[in-house]
Amino acid sequence: MSIQSIERVSAILSLFSLERPWLGVSEIARFMGLPKTTASSLVRTLLEVGFLSQDSETRRYTLGQRLLNLGIIVEDTLEINQKAQGPAKDLAEKTGLICRVAIWDEDAVLITLDVIPREVDVLARRIGPRVAAYATSHGRAMLAFLPPNDLQKYLKRIKFSAFTPFTITRKDELEKELAETRRRGYAVNNQGLVQGRASIAVPIFQRGGRVAAAISLVGSPERVLSKDLTHLVRNLQNTATEVSRLMGYTPGTSPMEAVKTRGRPLGRVLLDQGQSRHKSFQFHSEEE
């Protein structure tokens, strides 16, 4: 298969989403800007190898079982999941709240670990969904530590959408919230993505001090943003510190420990570290 064909296959698979789970050949051809015969040939190959499946009545296509099987392999071997699963499970049981881990994925965040407390008696591990970074505490926890130039590029690229009446939909609002996130050391999202759901999140770091992911606690606004918020944040930061250590983050004193021992906001600690090393915090893949 040529490089062009591989690129086309990747682009076709990327057309499918939660909002658009089923597509016909004509739609695929139109989205791809390809002749229908070319699109049909590519789709037929993807169907044969199990990357797509077809509804026998509508003749439309959706993502196939083989991708699910590959996704399970990715989920089980993803380093952040391997390192975070135990600490996240402990945190969920300790707080009675859902604990989630997410990574950065092309201007969005991808949930890789979803741990439900024991009272529900479920440990759910599945990749997805992929959601807008600006509308989640995960995304804000990571965005807050982007270098200023990279943040401005993100703000120019992104198109805001209102998921609820509480979603941040303006650049100046987001910049203000990110500045507050850096100051206090954790991100807050109050019903910005789903009504009736609130969350707090802090970043997880990996080797070299780079942001690897973010970890959050999720529940009702009454549970998360209550008088116990300080206690929840402390537990969340402790867990993030532990996972960061497991991810190879060893700068001498972790940012989370610095927050607790010196009384300085996480954002200030990280900015000072970055300035002293003359390097910026960036998002990197786990393969690096």
C-alpha positions as CSV (number, residue, x, y, z in Angstrom):
1,M,0.0,0.0,0.0
2,S,1.4,3.4,-1.0
3,I,1.9,6.3,1.5
4,Q,-0.9,8.1,-0.2
5,S,-3.3,5.2,0.3
6,I,-2.3,5.0,4.0
7,E,-2.9,8.7,4.4
8,R,-6.3,8.3,2.7
9,V,-7.3,5.3,4.9
10,S,-6.3,7.3,8.0
11,A,-8.4,10.3,6.8
12,I,-11.4,8.1,6.1
13,L,-11.3,6.5,9.6
14,S,-11.0,10.0,11.1
15,L,-14.3,11.0,9.5
16,F,-16.3,8.9,11.9
17,S,-17.2,10.4,15.3
18,L,-19.8,10.2,18.0
19,E,-21.7,12.9,16.2
20,R,-21.3,11.1,12.8
21,P,-21.0,7.4,13.4
22,W,-22.5,6.2,10.1
23,L,-21.4,7.3,6.6
24,G,-22.2,6.3,3.0
25,V,-19.7,6.0,0.2
26,S,-21.0,9.2,-1.4
27,E,-20.5,11.2,1.8
28,I,-17.0,9.8,2.3
29,A,-16.1,10.7,-1.3
30,R,-17.5,14.2,-0.7
31,F,-15.7,14.8,2.6
32,M,-12.4,13.4,1.1
33,G,-12.7,15.2,-2.2
34,L,-12.2,11.9,-4.0
35,P,-14.0,10.3,-7.0
36,K,-16.7,8.0,-5.8
37,T,-15.0,5.0,-7.4
38,T,-11.8,5.7,-5.5
39,A,-13.6,6.1,-2.2
40,S,-15.6,2.9,-2.9
41,S,-12.4,1.0,-3.4
42,L,-10.8,2.2,-0.2
43,V,-14.0,1.6,1.8
44,R,-14.3,-1.9,0.4
45,T,-10.7,-2.7,1.5
46,L,-11.4,-1.4,5.0
47,L,-14.5,-3.5,5.1
48,E,-12.6,-6.6,4.1
49,V,-10.0,-6.2,6.9
50,G,-12.6,-5.4,9.5
51,F,-11.8,-1.7,10.0
52,L,-15.3,-0.8,8.9
53,S,-18.6,-2.7,9.1
54,Q,-21.7,-2.2,6.9
55,D,-25.4,-2.0,7.7
56,S,-27.0,-4.5,5.3
57,E,-30.2,-2.4,5.0
58,T,-28.9,1.2,4.7
59,R,-25.6,0.2,3.1
60,R,-23.9,2.8,5.3
61,Y,-20.6,2.2,7.1
62,T,-19.3,2.6,10.7
63,L,-16.1,1.7,12.5
64,G,-15.5,-2.0,12.7
65,Q,-14.8,-4.6,15.4
66,R,-11.2,-4.9,14.6
67,L,-10.6,-1.3,15.6
68,L,-12.2,-2.0,18.9
69,N,-9.9,-5.0,19.4
70,L,-6.9,-2.8,18.6
71,G,-8.2,-0.1,20.9
72,I,-8.3,-2.6,23.8
73,I,-4.6,-3.4,23.2
74,V,-3.8,0.3,23.2
75,E,-5.8,0.8,26.4
76,D,-4.1,-2.0,28.2
77,T,-0.5,-1.0,27.1
78,L,-0.8,2.8,27.3
79,E,1.8,3.8,29.8
80,I,-0.3,6.4,31.6
81,N,-3.0,3.8,32.2
82,Q,-0.6,1.3,33.5
83,K,0.9,3.8,36.0
84,A,-2.3,5.6,36.9
85,Q,-4.8,2.7,37.3
86,G,-3.9,1.8,40.9
87,P,-3.6,5.3,42.3
88,A,-6.7,6.4,40.5
89,K,-8.7,3.5,41.9
90,D,-7.5,4.3,45.4
91,L,-8.5,7.9,44.9
92,A,-12.0,7.0,43.6
93,E,-12.6,4.7,46.6
94,K,-11.2,7.3,49.1
95,T,-13.4,10.2,47.8
96,G,-16.4,8.4,46.4
97,L,-16.0,10.3,43.2
98,I,-15.3,9.3,39.6
99,C,-11.6,9.6,38.8
100,R,-10.5,10.1,35.2
101,V,-7.2,10.4,33.4
102,A,-7.0,12.2,30.0
103,I,-4.2,12.9,27.5
104,W,-3.8,15.7,25.0
105,D,-5.1,14.8,21.5
106,E,-5.0,17.4,18.7
107,D,-6.5,20.4,20.5
108,A,-8.8,18.1,22.5
109,V,-8.5,15.7,25.4
110,L,-9.0,12.0,25.2
111,I,-10.2,10.1,28.3
112,T,-8.0,7.0,28.7
113,L,-9.0,5.9,32.2
114,D,-12.3,6.1,33.9
115,V,-12.5,4.7,37.4
116,I,-15.9,4.6,39.2
117,P,-15.8,4.2,43.0
118,R,-16.5,0.9,44.7
119,E,-20.0,1.9,45.8
120,V,-21.0,1.4,42.2
121,D,-18.8,-1.7,42.1
122,V,-17.4,-1.0,38.6
123,L,-13.9,-0.3,37.4
124,A,-14.4,1.0,33.8
125,R,-11.4,1.3,31.6
126,R,-12.1,2.5,28.1
127,I,-10.6,5.0,25.8
128,G,-12.8,7.9,24.9
129,P,-14.6,10.1,24.6
130,R,-12.5,12.8,22.9
131,V,-13.8,16.2,24.1
132,A,-13.0,19.9,23.7
133,A,-10.1,20.9,25.9
134,Y,-11.5,24.3,26.8
135,A,-14.7,22.8,28.1
136,T,-13.1,20.3,30.5
137,S,-11.0,20.6,33.7
138,H,-8.5,18.1,32.1
139,G,-7.9,20.4,29.2
140,R,-7.6,23.5,31.3
141,A,-5.1,21.8,33.6
142,M,-2.9,21.1,30.6
143,L,-3.5,24.3,28.7
144,A,-2.6,26.4,31.8
145,F,1.0,25.2,31.4
146,L,1.4,25.7,27.7
147,P,4.1,28.3,26.7
148,P,2.3,31.6,26.0
149,N,3.0,31.5,22.2
150,D,1.6,27.9,22.0
151,L,-1.4,28.9,24.0
152,Q,-2.1,31.9,21.6
153,K,-1.8,29.5,18.6
154,Y,-4.3,27.2,20.2
155,L,-6.7,30.1,20.9
156,K,-6.5,31.2,17.2
157,R,-7.2,27.6,16.0
158,I,-10.0,26.7,18.2
159,K,-13.7,27.2,17.4
160,F,-15.8,27.6,20.6
161,S,-19.1,25.7,20.9
162,A,-21.5,25.9,23.8
163,F,-22.2,22.5,25.2
164,T,-24.3,23.9,28.1
165,P,-25.3,27.4,29.3
166,F,-22.1,27.3,31.5
167,T,-19.5,26.6,28.7
168,I,-16.8,29.1,28.3
169,T,-17.1,30.4,24.7
170,R,-14.9,33.4,24.6
171,K,-11.1,33.7,24.3
172,D,-10.8,36.3,27.1
173,E,-12.9,34.2,29.4
174,L,-10.7,31.2,28.8
175,E,-7.5,33.1,29.3
176,K,-8.8,34.5,32.6
177,E,-9.7,31.0,33.7
178,L,-6.3,29.6,32.7
179,A,-4.5,32.3,34.6
180,E,-6.6,31.4,37.7
181,T,-5.8,27.7,37.2
182,R,-2.1,28.5,37.2
183,R,-2.5,30.7,40.3
184,R,-4.3,28.1,42.4
185,G,-2.7,25.0,41.0
186,Y,-5.8,23.1,39.8
187,A,-8.5,23.5,37.2
188,V,-12.3,23.7,37.9
189,N,-15.1,22.9,35.5
190,N,-18.6,23.6,36.8
191,Q,-21.1,22.1,34.3
192,G,-19.3,23.4,31.3
193,L,-19.5,20.1,29.4
194,V,-22.4,18.3,31.0
195,Q,-25.1,19.9,33.1
196,G,-25.2,18.4,36.6
197,R,-21.5,17.5,36.5
198,A,-18.5,19.3,38.0
199,S,-14.8,18.4,38.1
200,I,-11.4,19.5,39.3
201,A,-8.1,18.4,37.7
202,V,-4.4,18.8,38.0
203,P,-1.6,17.9,35.5
204,I,0.5,14.8,35.5
205,F,4.2,15.2,34.5
206,Q,6.6,12.8,32.9
207,R,10.4,12.6,32.3
208,G,11.9,16.0,31.8
209,G,9.1,17.9,33.5
210,R,6.8,17.6,30.5
211,V,3.0,17.5,30.8
212,A,1.9,13.9,30.2
213,A,-1.8,14.0,31.1
214,A,-4.2,15.3,33.7
215,I,-6.2,13.6,36.4
216,S,-9.6,14.7,37.7
217,L,-12.3,14.0,40.2
218,V,-15.8,14.2,38.8
219,G,-19.3,14.3,40.4
220,S,-22.2,16.5,41.1
221,P,-21.4,20.2,41.8
222,E,-22.7,19.7,45.3
223,R,-20.2,16.9,45.9
224,V,-17.2,18.4,44.1
225,L,-17.4,22.1,44.8
226,S,-18.4,21.7,48.5
227,K,-16.8,22.6,51.8
228,D,-14.6,19.6,51.2
229,L,-13.0,21.1,48.1
230,T,-9.7,21.8,49.8
231,H,-9.5,18.2,51.0
232,L,-10.4,16.8,47.6
233,V,-7.7,19.0,45.9
234,R,-5.1,17.8,48.4
235,N,-5.9,14.2,47.7
236,L,-6.0,14.8,43.9
237,Q,-2.6,16.5,44.1
238,N,-1.1,13.7,46.1
239,T,-2.3,11.2,43.5
240,A,-0.9,13.3,40.7
241,T,2.4,13.5,42.4
242,E,2.5,9.7,42.8
243,V,1.6,9.1,39.2
244,S,4.1,11.7,38.0
245,R,6.8,9.9,39.9
246,L,5.8,6.6,38.3
247,M,6.0,8.3,34.9
248,G,9.6,9.1,35.6
249,Y,9.2,12.7,36.8
250,T,12.1,13.3,39.3
251,P,13.2,16.9,39.4
252,G,14.2,16.6,43.0
253,T,11.0,17.9,44.5
254,S,7.7,17.4,42.6
255,P,5.6,20.5,41.9
256,M,2.8,19.0,44.0
257,E,5.1,18.6,47.0
258,A,6.3,22.1,46.5
259,V,2.8,23.4,46.7
260,K,2.2,21.7,50.0
261,T,5.6,22.3,51.7
262,R,6.2,25.9,50.6
263,G,2.7,27.1,50.3
264,R,3.2,28.4,46.8
265,P,0.7,27.9,44.0
266,L,1.4,25.0,41.6
267,G,1.4,27.4,38.6
268,R,4.1,29.7,40.2
269,V,6.3,26.7,41.0
270,L,6.1,25.3,37.5
271,L,6.7,28.7,35.9
272,D,9.7,29.3,38.1
273,Q,11.1,25.8,37.3
274,G,10.6,26.4,33.6
275,Q,12.4,29.8,33.7
276,S,15.3,28.4,35.7
277,R,15.8,25.7,33.2
278,H,15.2,28.0,30.2
279,K,12.7,25.5,28.8
280,S,9.0,25.5,28.3
281,F,6.4,22.9,29.3
282,Q,5.1,21.2,26.3
283,F,2.8,18.3,25.4
284,H,4.7,15.2,24.3
285,S,3.6,11.7,23.3
286,E,4.5,8.9,25.6
287,E,6.8,7.4,23.0
288,E,9.3,10.2,23.5
